[in-house]
Amino acid sequence: MTGLNTERNAAICRKLAQDSVPGNGPYYVLFLIVAALPAVFSSQIFVLHLINMMLHNVIVLIGFIIILGFSKQFSLGQVAFYGIGAYALAYFTKTLGMSFLPALVLSSGFAALLSLLVAIPGTRFSGPWLALVTYAFAEIARILFSRLKPITGGFAGFSDIPKPQLFGIVFDNEFAYFYLFLAVTVIAVIFARRLRIISIGKRWIAIGDNENLAKSIGINPFTQKIFAFMAGSFFAGISGALYAGYVGYISPEMFTINYTLFFLTILVVGGLESIEGGIIATLIFTFSQNYLRSLYPWDMVFYGLIIVVFINFIPQGIGEVLKSGVMRLLKSRRENPENPSVARTAQ
C-alpha cells in the first residue's frame, strides 16, 4: 500500500511540475489581427458590436474555465456574480458618483467577496449537489435584483449608467469600447494561461483531476476550491461591470439561467480546460447567437443537444482535437521532411 501511495504522490508531483502552456507565438499573431479589426470594420457598426461581445464573452468564459475547467466545480451560479458586478458598477458610478476604474475594481472584488456565500458551503458538495446549490443562489440573486428597488431599480432596471471614462477618454462608442474590452480580455487570457504554470493554478488543476490524490501530497481542497471559485467569480463580476457600462442599462431578466447554459455550451464545445478552444467556440457562438435567438425557445434545446453530443462524442472539445491534429501533423513533417506530399499537407 505504501508503494502504491508513493507512486500516486509521484504522479501528482509530476503533474504539478509540468509546464503545459504552449508557445505565445499564435497569441501574438491573434492579438495583432484582432487589434486591426476596428480599422477593417469601421463603417460596419453591428459587426464591431459583435466583435466587442466576443471579447466580452471571452472574459466571461475565463471565469467558467477556472471554476468548471480547472477545479472541476460544477457551478451554475456564475450569472449571479455577473449580475452583481453589473449592478455594483451601476450603483457606484451613477448613485455614488464614483469614477469608472475604482468602480470596476470594487465591483469585481465585491462579486468575488459575495461568492464566499456559495464557495464556503459549496465546497462540501460536488457534482449535481453543487450544481443545485449554485443554481439556487443564482435564482435568489435574480429575485433580489428585482426586489431591491432602491439599489437596483427593481423590475424597471437600472438605466442611464454613465459611460466609462479613463485618462480623459470617454468610451461612448463601439470603436472606443473595443480597446477597453481588448485590454481586459488580454489580461484575463494571460492570467488564465499563467495559472497553468504557477503553483496555485496547478493545485486547482490537480484537485480537479483527482481530489484524493491532491490531498495525499498536502493540498487542502477546501481552501483551494474557495480560491478558485473566487477567482472565477471575479472575472464574472468584471465582465458584468464592463457590460453595464457598455450598454448603459441592466434589468433582472438579463441574468437568467439561459446565460449560464449559453456559456456552458461554449465551454463544452471548446474544451473544459482549453483556453484556445474556448476562444474558437466563443467566436462561433457569438456570431451565431442572434440567429439562434430568433428560434426561441428552441435555441435552448439546441444548446442542450450540443452539450449532449459533445460530452458523448467529443468530450475533450474542439481545442484538444485541433491541438492533437496539429501535433500529429508537425510530428509527421519532422519524421518525413523529404516527403513532398507531407509538406503540401502541412501547407
C-alpha positions as a printed NumPy array, in Angstrom:
array([[  0.   ,   0.   ,   0.   ],
       [  2.884,   2.345,   0.801],
       [  4.404,   1.732,  -2.604],
       [  1.095,   2.497,  -4.295],
       [  0.731,   5.762,  -2.377],
       [  4.293,   6.714,  -3.303],
       [  3.548,   6.158,  -6.978],
       [  0.376,   8.217,  -6.738],
       [  2.197,  11.044,  -4.985],
       [  4.906,  10.968,  -7.626],
       [  2.28 ,  11.158, -10.39 ],
       [  0.681,  14.227,  -8.829],
       [  4.07 ,  15.854,  -8.301],
       [  4.965,  15.291, -11.936],
       [  1.674,  16.899, -12.962],
       [  2.282,  19.878, -10.693],
       [  5.751,  20.306, -12.143],
       [  4.579,  20.074, -15.744],
       [  4.629,  23.243, -17.833],
       [  1.594,  22.787, -20.019],
       [  1.449,  26.29 , -21.503],
       [  2.031,  26.319, -25.26 ],
       [  4.102,  28.983, -27.021],
       [  2.911,  32.564, -27.196],
       [  3.554,  32.993, -30.923],
       [ -0.016,  32.231, -32.08 ],
       [ -1.373,  34.61 , -29.441],
       [  0.795,  37.48 , -30.662],
       [ -0.477,  36.924, -34.192],
       [ -4.075,  36.689, -32.983],
       [ -3.682,  39.888, -30.952],
       [ -2.367,  41.827, -33.969],
       [ -5.226,  40.556, -36.136],
       [ -7.893,  41.417, -33.566],
       [ -6.362,  44.845, -32.844],
       [ -6.666,  45.705, -36.545],
       [-10.351,  44.735, -36.808],
       [-11.821,  48.197, -35.974],
       [ -9.971,  49.661, -38.966],
       [-11.38 ,  46.924, -41.22 ],
       [-14.962,  47.224, -39.941],
       [-15.022,  50.938, -39.102],
       [-18.149,  51.503, -41.207],
       [-19.94 ,  48.335, -40.034],
       [-21.091,  49.155, -36.524],
       [-23.036,  45.944, -35.991],
       [-20.03 ,  43.764, -36.886],
       [-17.902,  45.809, -34.49 ],
       [-20.575,  45.3  , -31.828],
       [-20.362,  41.527, -32.34 ],
       [-16.576,  41.679, -32.033],
       [-16.964,  43.607, -28.763],
       [-19.404,  40.993, -27.48 ],
       [-16.985,  38.233, -28.488],
       [-14.229,  39.848, -26.405],
       [-16.681,  40.316, -23.536],
       [-17.689,  36.65 , -23.784],
       [-14.052,  35.525, -23.64 ],
       [-13.69 ,  37.337, -20.294],
       [-16.806,  35.578, -19.001],
       [-15.514,  32.249, -20.292],
       [-12.213,  32.596, -18.404],
       [-14.22 ,  32.556, -15.171],
       [-16.024,  29.416, -16.277],
       [-12.739,  27.731, -17.242],
       [-11.22 ,  28.442, -13.82 ],
       [-14.196,  27.077, -11.869],
       [-15.509,  24.279, -14.087],
       [-12.433,  23.525, -16.189],
       [ -9.519,  23.722, -13.765],
       [-11.017,  22.93 , -10.343],
       [-13.987,  20.911, -11.723],
       [-16.624,  22.634,  -9.585],
       [-19.903,  22.268, -11.437],
       [-21.292,  25.715, -10.748],
       [-24.436,  27.161, -12.304],
       [-24.153,  30.373, -10.325],
       [-21.844,  32.473, -12.486],
       [-24.774,  34.513, -13.759],
       [-25.364,  35.764, -10.204],
       [-21.836,  37.178,  -9.892],
       [-22.07 ,  38.579, -13.399],
       [-25.208,  40.433, -12.302],
       [-23.646,  41.536,  -9.028],
       [-20.734,  43.065, -10.915],
       [-23.107,  44.833, -13.305],
       [-25.383,  46.263, -10.609],
       [-22.438,  47.206,  -8.39 ],
       [-20.802,  49.24 , -11.148],
       [-24.11 ,  50.926, -11.976],
       [-24.645,  51.842,  -8.313],
       [-21.074,  53.005,  -7.727],
       [-20.866,  55.176, -10.842],
       [-24.377,  56.628, -11.071],
       [-25.628,  56.718,  -7.475],
       [-22.338,  57.344,  -5.671],
       [-20.666,  59.268,  -8.499],
       [-17.512,  57.145,  -8.4  ],
       [-15.113,  57.201, -11.35 ],
       [-15.025,  54.163, -13.614],
       [-11.706,  52.472, -12.779],
       [-12.115,  52.237,  -8.982],
       [-15.776,  51.295,  -9.517],
       [-14.723,  48.498, -11.885],
       [-12.206,  47.107,  -9.395],
       [-14.624,  47.377,  -6.464],
       [-17.467,  45.782,  -8.432],
       [-15.31 ,  42.817,  -9.406],
       [-13.98 ,  42.444,  -5.874],
       [-17.498,  42.716,  -4.473],
       [-18.64 ,  39.857,  -6.722],
       [-15.652,  37.769,  -5.624],
       [-16.33 ,  38.547,  -1.959],
       [-20.011,  37.606,  -2.192],
       [-19.015,  34.353,  -3.895],
       [-17.875,  33.212,  -0.45 ],
       [-21.565,  32.821,   0.399],
       [-21.613,  29.952,  -2.084],
       [-17.989,  28.836,  -2.084],
       [-17.673,  28.061,   1.636],
       [-20.75 ,  25.807,   1.957],
       [-20.473,  24.701,  -1.683],
       [-17.08 ,  23.053,  -1.242],
       [-18.82 ,  20.436,   0.911],
       [-20.719,  19.305,  -2.177],
       [-19.755,  18.057,  -5.605],
       [-21.36 ,  17.147,  -8.92 ],
       [-25.137,  17.644,  -9.13 ],
       [-25.423,  18.761,  -5.491],
       [-23.076,  21.673,  -6.059],
       [-24.976,  22.493,  -9.252],
       [-28.227,  22.67 ,  -7.255],
       [-26.691,  24.886,  -4.57 ],
       [-25.243,  27.34 ,  -7.095],
       [-28.413,  27.343,  -9.206],
       [-30.456,  28.184,  -6.086],
       [-28.089,  31.079,  -5.335],
       [-28.425,  32.365,  -8.907],
       [-32.221,  32.358,  -8.597],
       [-32.073,  34.117,  -5.216],
       [-29.798,  36.778,  -6.704],
       [-32.146,  37.309,  -9.656],
       [-35.105,  37.766,  -7.296],
       [-33.138,  40.232,  -5.181],
       [-32.187,  42.2  ,  -8.313],
       [-35.902,  42.734,  -8.954],
       [-36.904,  43.4  ,  -5.336],
       [-34.187,  45.739,  -4.058],
       [-35.644,  48.708,  -5.925],
       [-33.744,  51.493,  -4.085],
       [-30.449,  49.903,  -5.15 ],
       [-31.192,  48.025,  -8.378],
       [-34.174,  49.862,  -9.81 ],
       [-36.403,  46.815,  -9.391],
       [-38.193,  45.308, -12.379],
       [-37.715,  48.525, -14.357],
       [-33.974,  48.039, -14.223],
       [-31.069,  50.433, -13.843],
       [-30.844,  52.971, -16.668],
       [-28.564,  55.847, -17.688],
       [-25.43 ,  54.144, -16.41 ],
       [-22.519,  56.545, -17.081],
       [-20.186,  55.669, -19.917],
       [-16.695,  54.615, -18.79 ],
       [-14.036,  57.296, -18.766],
       [-10.303,  56.612, -18.371],
       [ -7.435,  59.104, -18.622],
       [ -9.687,  61.649, -20.301],
       [-11.001,  59.152, -22.871],
       [-14.761,  58.569, -22.883],
       [-15.745,  55.095, -24.104],
       [-19.043,  56.089, -25.644],
       [-18.958,  54.225, -28.972],
       [-18.209,  50.78 , -30.359],
       [-14.767,  51.768, -31.615],
       [-13.558,  53.139, -28.28 ],
       [-15.101,  50.353, -26.219],
       [-13.379,  47.775, -28.402],
       [ -9.982,  48.683, -26.993],
       [-11.272,  48.608, -23.414],
       [-12.682,  45.108, -23.976],
       [ -9.481,  44.06 , -25.738],
       [ -7.25 ,  45.245, -22.878],
       [ -9.24 ,  43.378, -20.221],
       [ -9.509,  40.284, -22.44 ],
       [ -5.729,  40.173, -22.924],
       [ -5.187,  40.454, -19.151],
       [ -7.748,  37.694, -18.495],
       [ -6.231,  35.319, -21.055],
       [ -2.678,  35.944, -19.801],
       [ -3.825,  35.28 , -16.235],
       [ -5.577,  32.027, -17.193],
       [ -2.54 ,  30.823, -19.136],
       [ -0.211,  31.678, -16.263],
       [ -2.391,  29.653, -13.919],
       [ -1.144,  26.519, -15.68 ],
       [  2.431,  27.144, -14.575],
       [  2.137,  28.862, -11.19 ],
       [  1.69 ,  26.781,  -8.059],
       [ -1.832,  27.853,  -7.115],
       [ -3.169,  27.126, -10.586],
       [ -1.512,  23.712, -10.604],
       [ -3.142,  22.957,  -7.25 ],
       [ -6.552,  23.792,  -8.708],
       [ -5.937,  21.567, -11.73 ],
       [ -4.641,  18.732,  -9.524],
       [ -7.76 ,  18.932,  -7.34 ],
       [ -9.944,  18.886, -10.424],
       [ -8.162,  15.829, -11.816],
       [ -8.173,  13.792,  -8.594],
       [ -9.049,  15.401,  -5.303],
       [ -7.937,  12.442,  -3.161],
       [ -4.516,  12.27 ,  -4.786],
       [ -4.077,  16.009,  -4.395],
       [ -4.955,  15.638,  -0.727],
       [ -2.304,  12.955,  -0.313],
       [  0.519,  15.41 ,  -1.117],
       [ -0.727,  18.083,   1.254],
       [ -3.039,  20.18 ,  -0.931],
       [ -6.058,  21.455,   1.008],
       [ -9.072,  21.057,  -1.328],
       [-11.324,  23.18 ,   0.879],
       [ -9.264,  26.378,   0.702],
       [ -8.085,  25.856,  -2.878],
       [-11.639,  25.354,  -4.163],
       [-12.678,  28.559,  -2.428],
       [ -9.801,  30.494,  -4.039],
       [-10.668,  29.058,  -7.471],
       [-14.339,  29.929,  -7.017],
       [-13.482,  33.482,  -6.008],
       [-11.138,  33.923,  -8.975],
       [-13.779,  32.702, -11.417],
       [-16.401,  34.933,  -9.783],
       [-14.043,  37.92 , -10.043],
       [-13.976,  37.519, -13.827],
       [-17.754,  37.123, -13.881],
       [-18.012,  40.362, -11.918],
       [-15.601,  42.323, -14.094],
       [-17.337,  41.179, -17.283],
       [-20.731,  42.133, -15.83 ],
       [-19.403,  45.546, -14.83 ],
       [-17.937,  46.136, -18.297],
       [-21.216,  45.112, -19.887],
       [-23.215,  47.501, -17.693],
       [-21.023,  50.406, -18.758],
       [-21.192,  49.257, -22.37 ],
       [-24.983,  49.047, -22.774],
       [-25.935,  51.685, -20.169],
       [-28.942,  49.706, -18.952],
       [-29.446,  46.471, -16.993],
       [-32.517,  44.648, -15.701],
       [-33.197,  41.39 , -13.812],
       [-34.311,  39.416, -16.899],
       [-30.781,  39.702, -18.276],
       [-29.492,  37.372, -15.56 ],
       [-31.363,  34.113, -16.046],
       [-30.192,  30.508, -16.33 ],
       [-30.181,  30.922, -20.139],
       [-26.997,  32.95 , -19.719],
       [-25.321,  30.065, -17.888],
       [-26.485,  27.493, -20.428],
       [-25.037,  29.594, -23.266],
       [-21.595,  29.671, -21.67 ],
       [-21.738,  26.038, -20.608],
       [-22.253,  25.211, -24.274],
       [-19.225,  27.29 , -25.273],
       [-17.158,  25.669, -22.513],
       [-18.084,  22.119, -23.509],
       [-17.59 ,  22.744, -27.237],
       [-14.236,  24.468, -26.723],
       [-12.985,  22.03 , -24.077],
       [-13.231,  22.378, -20.314],
       [ -9.581,  23.334, -19.817],
       [ -8.77 ,  24.666, -23.277],
       [ -8.406,  28.438, -23.498],
       [ -7.669,  28.217, -27.219],
       [-10.702,  26.02 , -27.884],
       [-12.844,  28.306, -25.76 ],
       [-11.845,  31.333, -27.839],
       [-12.748,  29.478, -31.055],
       [-16.093,  28.341, -29.628],
       [-16.793,  31.874, -28.373],
       [-16.212,  33.238, -31.859],
       [-18.618,  30.687, -33.37 ],
       [-21.424,  31.103, -30.851],
       [-21.177,  34.888, -30.519],
       [-21.64 ,  35.425, -34.237],
       [-24.433,  32.816, -34.446],
       [-26.228,  33.931, -31.276],
       [-28.52 ,  36.467, -32.953],
       [-29.818,  33.841, -35.378],
       [-30.286,  31.302, -32.574],
       [-32.231,  33.844, -30.514],
       [-34.734,  34.107, -33.355],
       [-35.514,  30.426, -32.75 ],
       [-36.557,  30.985, -29.121],
       [-37.371,  28.819, -27.176],
       [-35.75 ,  26.217, -29.422],
       [-32.359,  27.862, -29.021],
       [-32.175,  26.414, -25.502],
       [-32.978,  22.991, -26.908],
       [-30.178,  23.445, -29.441],
       [-27.669,  24.344, -26.719],
       [-28.721,  21.305, -24.701],
       [-28.309,  18.999, -27.711],
       [-24.875,  20.441, -28.48 ],
       [-23.758,  19.754, -24.892],
       [-25.056,  16.165, -25.026],
       [-23.382,  15.487, -28.39 ],
       [-20.003,  16.878, -27.348],
       [-19.979,  15.177, -23.935],
       [-20.687,  11.821, -25.564],
       [-18.667,  12.024, -28.774],
       [-16.073,  14.816, -28.404],
       [-15.594,  15.149, -24.617],
       [-12.196,  16.819, -24.977],
       [-13.676,  19.674, -27.046],
       [-12.515,  21.187, -30.298],
       [ -9.49 ,  22.791, -28.634],
       [ -7.822,  19.48 , -27.841],
       [ -8.952,  17.963, -31.154],
       [ -7.275,  20.769, -33.109],
       [ -4.216,  20.699, -30.871],
       [ -3.716,  16.939, -31.295],
       [ -4.251,  17.288, -35.057],
       [ -1.603,  19.993, -35.327],
       [  0.808,  17.964, -33.177],
       [  0.34 ,  14.881, -35.387],
       [  0.905,  16.999, -38.492],
       [  4.092,  18.52 , -37.093],
       [  5.31 ,  15.103, -35.977],
       [  4.723,  13.656, -39.462],
       [  6.549,  16.588, -41.006],
       [  9.548,  16.098, -38.723],
       [  9.667,  12.373, -39.43 ],
       [  9.282,  12.822, -43.212],
       [ 10.95 ,  16.129, -44.075],
       [ 11.733,  14.978, -47.613],
       [  8.195,  13.759, -48.36 ],
       [  6.588,  16.371, -50.687],
       [  3.066,  15.127, -50.022],
       [  3.501,  15.723, -46.282],
       [  4.905,  19.169, -46.984],
       [  1.923,  20.03 , -49.154],
       [ -0.465,  18.793, -46.416],
       [  1.289,  20.927, -43.819],
       [  0.919,  23.96 , -46.069]])
